[in-house]
Amino acid sequence: MPLDRAPAAVDPGGVPDGHEEAVGAMSTRRGARRWSDLRPWQQAAVLTLASTEVALTATAAVDLWFRPRTEVNGVKARWWPVLLIQPVGPIAYLVRGRRRHHHRALVT
């Protein structure tokens, strides 16, 4: 790097002078948006999906915590990291991680 060039000035937002338009174009191309940029239906969709993901993860975590190890397929300790793989981890545990009990109906 030549020593005779002064470093570019940087604004408080961290963008070098003269690069504001390029950075703005890159952020919209990459899909980086602010919450306020989303339409109401998009905000509702994000909130619905996020709350569903939280509910599934919480349900799976509570089930795994309280379920005896004899009723879990595999080792319980290996299921904890799986729960962090969103959104498929909690679903995988709830579908494949729990042993099913086959109760016979009482016939009178």
N, C-alpha and C positions, 0 to 999 in steps of 0.2 A: 504494500500500500504506500503510495507516495506521501511523503511527509509534508509537502507543500499544500495539501488539501485540508481544509478545515472540516471537522465532522459536521454532518447535517444537523440543523436545529431540530429539536423534537418538541412537539406540543405536549401539554399535560396528559393527553390521552395516549401518548406513546407512539404517535405516527409522525415520521419525519416530514418536514415541510415539503409540499409539492406532491405528496403521495396520498392525500386524502381521498381523491376520486378512485384511485386504483384499489385502495383498501376497502372502500365502500362497495365497489363492484365485486371484489372477491368475496366479501361477507354475504352478499345476496346470492351469488352463484353457489356458494357452499351451503346455503340454506340456513345460515345463522340469522335468526330473527329474534326480536324482542316479543315479550308476551303481548304487548299492546299492538304489535303488528298483525297478530292473528285475528281472524274473524271470530265472532262469538261462537259459531258452531265448531270451529277448530279448537277454541279454548275448552268448550264443553267436552269434545272428544278426548283431548289430552287429560282433563281432569277425571273423566270416566275411566279411561284406560289406566291411569296412574293409581286411582283408588282401587281398581280391581286387582292390579298387581300387588299393592300393599296388602290388601285383604287376603289374597292367595298366599303370599309369603308369611303373613302373620299366622294364618290357619295352619300352614305346613309346619312352621317353627313350633307352635304350641303343641301340635300333635306329636311331633318328633320328640319334644322335651318330655312329655308325659307318657308316651307310649313305651311299654316295657321292651327291652331289647329283643326278647323272644318273639315279639310281634312285628319286628322290622325286618324287611328283606335286606340282607347285607349288614354291614357294620354301621351303627348309628353315627359314629364320628366321621364317616365318609359322606354321609348325607348332608352334613352342615354346609360344607363348601358348595354342594350342588344347589342348595337353596339360594345361593347368591347369584346364580346364573339366571338372569332375568330374560324373559318371563317363563322360560321352559323348566327351570330347576324346580320351583315349587310344584308345578303341574306333574313333573316326572315323579317327584316323591309321593304326591297324593295318589297317583295312579299305580306306580310300580313299587314304591318303597314300603308300603304297608301290607302286612299279611292279611288276607281275608279270612274271616271266620265264617264257616258254613254251619249255620244253626238249622237244625231241623225243626220244622213247625210241630207244635204239639197237636196231636190228633186225639180228640176225645170221643 
